C-alpha cells in the first residue's frame, strides 16, 4: 500500500523526504505537544538539512491553512449533512475537530511542504 519512495509515505510517516530512512522529528509522536515542532537538524542517513533556508517552514502555514479548511469542510459535511446536526452543533464539531487534530495537521503541513522541494533519491548515502 504505502511504499517507501512515495511522497505519501514520507508525508504520512514524517520520514526524511530524500532517503526515507529516519524520522525528521526528535519525537515521532505528534501528540506530545511540548515537542511537536522539534526537528532534527539533519538526516543522519543521507545528511539532508531539513531547514533548507532560514524560516523555510513559514511556507507550511499556507499548506496548514488548506488542510484545516479541508478538515473543517469534511467535519461540516459529516455533522450537518449526514448526522443532521444543527448549525450551532456543526460549528462546535468543527472547532473541536480542528483543536484535536491541530498537532497532526501541523506535522502533515510541514511534511507536505518539505516534500514539495525535496525528491526521493535511494542512492543517497553519507
PEHU-V154613 format. One record per residue. RES is the residue in one letter. SS is DSSP state (~ for helix, > for strand, _ for the rest). PHI is phi in whole degrees, 0 to 359 (999 if undefined). D_FIRST is the distance of its C-alpha to the first C-alpha in whole Angstrom. Layout:
res:RES ss:SS phi:PHI d_first:D_FIRST
res:RES ss:SS phi:PHI d_first:D_FIRST
//
This chain:
res:X ss:_ phi:999 d_first:0
res:X ss:_ phi:271 d_first:4
res:X ss:_ phi:253 d_first:6
res:X ss:_ phi:301 d_first:10
res:X ss:_ phi:112 d_first:12
res:X ss:_ phi:266 d_first:10
res:X ss:~ phi:299 d_first:13
res:X ss:~ phi:299 d_first:10
res:X ss:~ phi:299 d_first:9
res:X ss:~ phi:294 d_first:13
res:X ss:~ phi:293 d_first:14
res:X ss:~ phi:284 d_first:12
res:X ss:~ phi:262 d_first:13
res:X ss:_ phi:73 d_first:17
res:X ss:> phi:272 d_first:17
res:X ss:_ phi:307 d_first:19
res:X ss:_ phi:289 d_first:18
res:X ss:_ phi:273 d_first:20
res:X ss:_ phi:245 d_first:18
res:X ss:_ phi:58 d_first:16
res:X ss:_ phi:252 d_first:18
res:X ss:_ phi:213 d_first:19
res:X ss:> phi:288 d_first:20
res:X ss:_ phi:284 d_first:22
res:X ss:> phi:257 d_first:23
res:X ss:_ phi:297 d_first:26
res:X ss:_ phi:247 d_first:25
res:X ss:_ phi:292 d_first:21
res:X ss:_ phi:274 d_first:22
res:X ss:_ phi:289 d_first:23
res:X ss:_ phi:276 d_first:25
res:X ss:_ phi:276 d_first:27
res:X ss:~ phi:298 d_first:29
res:X ss:~ phi:291 d_first:32
res:X ss:~ phi:234 d_first:29
res:X ss:_ phi:298 d_first:27
res:X ss:_ phi:257 d_first:28
res:X ss:_ phi:285 d_first:29
res:X ss:> phi:246 d_first:27
res:X ss:_ phi:293 d_first:27
res:X ss:_ phi:286 d_first:30
res:X ss:> phi:225 d_first:28
res:X ss:_ phi:281 d_first:25
res:X ss:_ phi:286 d_first:26
res:X ss:_ phi:269 d_first:24
res:X ss:_ phi:249 d_first:25
res:X ss:_ phi:84 d_first:27
res:X ss:_ phi:298 d_first:26
res:X ss:> phi:275 d_first:28
res:X ss:_ phi:289 d_first:26
res:X ss:_ phi:275 d_first:29
res:X ss:_ phi:304 d_first:30
res:X ss:_ phi:213 d_first:33
res:X ss:_ phi:303 d_first:35
res:X ss:_ phi:60 d_first:34
res:X ss:~ phi:304 d_first:31
res:X ss:~ phi:280 d_first:29
res:X ss:~ phi:298 d_first:31
res:X ss:~ phi:294 d_first:29
res:X ss:~ phi:292 d_first:26
res:X ss:~ phi:298 d_first:29
res:X ss:~ phi:291 d_first:28
res:X ss:~ phi:295 d_first:24
res:X ss:~ phi:299 d_first:25
res:X ss:~ phi:301 d_first:28
res:X ss:~ phi:298 d_first:25
res:X ss:~ phi:297 d_first:23
res:X ss:~ phi:294 d_first:25
res:X ss:~ phi:297 d_first:27
res:X ss:~ phi:298 d_first:24
res:X ss:~ phi:296 d_first:23
res:X ss:~ phi:297 d_first:27
res:X ss:~ phi:295 d_first:27
res:X ss:~ phi:297 d_first:24
res:X ss:~ phi:296 d_first:26
res:X ss:~ phi:297 d_first:29
res:X ss:~ phi:300 d_first:28
res:X ss:~ phi:293 d_first:26
res:X ss:~ phi:285 d_first:30
res:X ss:~ phi:276 d_first:32
res:X ss:~ phi:275 d_first:31
res:X ss:~ phi:269 d_first:29
res:X ss:_ phi:271 d_first:31
res:X ss:_ phi:57 d_first:34
res:X ss:_ phi:283 d_first:35
res:X ss:_ phi:287 d_first:38
res:X ss:~ phi:301 d_first:38
res:X ss:~ phi:297 d_first:39
res:X ss:~ phi:294 d_first:36
res:X ss:~ phi:295 d_first:34
res:X ss:~ phi:297 d_first:35
res:X ss:~ phi:296 d_first:35
res:X ss:~ phi:296 d_first:31
res:X ss:~ phi:297 d_first:30
res:X ss:~ phi:299 d_first:32
res:X ss:~ phi:298 d_first:31
res:X ss:~ phi:296 d_first:27
res:X ss:~ phi:295 d_first:28
res:X ss:~ phi:292 d_first:29
res:X ss:~ phi:294 d_first:27
res:X ss:~ phi:272 d_first:24
res:X ss:~ phi:311 d_first:26
res:X ss:~ phi:294 d_first:25
res:X ss:~ phi:289 d_first:21
res:X ss:~ phi:296 d_first:22
res:X ss:~ phi:300 d_first:24
res:X ss:~ phi:292 d_first:21
res:X ss:~ phi:300 d_first:19
res:X ss:~ phi:294 d_first:22
res:X ss:~ phi:294 d_first:23
res:X ss:~ phi:297 d_first:19
res:X ss:~ phi:296 d_first:19
res:X ss:~ phi:297 d_first:22
res:X ss:~ phi:291 d_first:22
res:X ss:~ phi:288 d_first:19
res:X ss:~ phi:288 d_first:21
res:X ss:~ phi:248 d_first:24
res:X ss:_ phi:239 d_first:22
res:X ss:_ phi:256 d_first:20
res:X ss:_ phi:292 d_first:17
res:X ss:_ phi:218 d_first:20
res:X ss:_ phi:291 d_first:19
res:X ss:_ phi:272 d_first:22
res:X ss:_ phi:287 d_first:24
res:X ss:_ phi:215 d_first:26
res:X ss:_ phi:287 d_first:29
//
